[in-house]
Amino acid sequence: MSARKARSLRLDELLFRRAVEGLEASEQRELDTLLAREPDVDSAIYDRAAAAVCMGALAGAKLPAGLRAGLQDAAGTILKDKGRY
């Protein structure tokens, strides 16, 4: 695996963990460093996805079909871009 791909995977992992459970201070510093190297990365993508899922769950209703489809499309795009789909 190339160093760039490894950094990209780690960046995804840290963004996901930040959105779901939060990061330790050292992990946040690592994330900041990785984001500085990748200025085109949408650093809030997992935050928005987690918020949408939580809002749907808290409302006790299914996600609207359009939102669900949008999240699935976004996830598919991310995975394709990362070579995992």
C-alpha positions in Angstrom: 0.0 0.0 0.0 1.3 3.4 -0.9 2.0 6.0 1.8 -0.6 8.3 0.3 -3.3 5.6 0.4 -2.3 4.7 4.0 -2.7 8.4 4.9 -6.0 8.6 3.2 -7.3 5.5 5.0 -6.1 7.0 8.3 -7.7 10.3 7.5 -11.0 8.5 6.9 -10.7 6.6 10.1 -10.0 9.7 12.2 -12.9 11.7 10.5 -15.3 8.8 11.2 -14.2 8.4 14.8 -14.4 12.2 15.4 -18.0 12.1 14.1 -19.0 9.1 16.1 -17.1 9.1 19.4 -14.7 12.0 19.4 -10.9 12.0 19.4 -8.2 12.2 22.0 -6.0 15.3 21.8 -3.2 13.4 20.1 -5.6 12.0 17.5 -7.0 15.5 16.9 -3.4 16.8 16.3 -2.8 13.9 13.9 -6.1 14.7 12.1 -5.1 18.4 11.8 -1.8 17.4 10.3 -3.4 15.0 7.8 -6.0 17.6 6.8 -3.3 20.2 6.2 -1.7 17.8 3.7 -5.1 17.2 2.0 -6.8 20.6 1.6 -9.4 19.4 -0.8 -10.9 16.9 1.7 -14.3 17.7 3.0 -13.5 17.4 6.7 -17.2 17.6 7.8 -18.5 14.8 5.6 -18.7 12.2 8.3 -20.1 14.8 10.8 -23.0 15.5 8.4 -23.7 11.9 7.8 -23.6 11.0 11.5 -25.9 14.0 12.2 -28.4 12.9 9.6 -28.5 9.4 10.9 -28.9 10.5 14.5 -31.7 12.9 13.6 -33.5 10.1 11.8 -33.0 7.8 14.7 -34.0 10.3 17.3 -37.2 11.2 15.4 -38.2 7.5 15.6 -38.9 7.6 11.9 -37.2 6.1 8.9 -34.9 8.4 7.0 -36.7 10.1 4.1 -36.1 8.2 0.8 -34.3 11.1 -0.7 -31.9 11.5 2.3 -31.3 7.8 2.5 -30.5 7.7 -1.3 -28.3 10.7 -1.0 -26.3 9.2 1.9 -25.9 5.9 0.0 -24.7 7.7 -3.1 -22.3 9.8 -1.0 -21.0 6.6 0.7 -20.6 4.9 -2.6 -18.7 7.8 -4.1 -16.4 7.9 -1.1 -15.7 4.2 -1.3 -15.1 4.3 -5.0 -12.7 7.3 -4.6 -10.8 5.3 -2.0 -10.7 2.2 -4.2 -12.8 0.1 -1.7 -16.0 -0.4 -3.7 
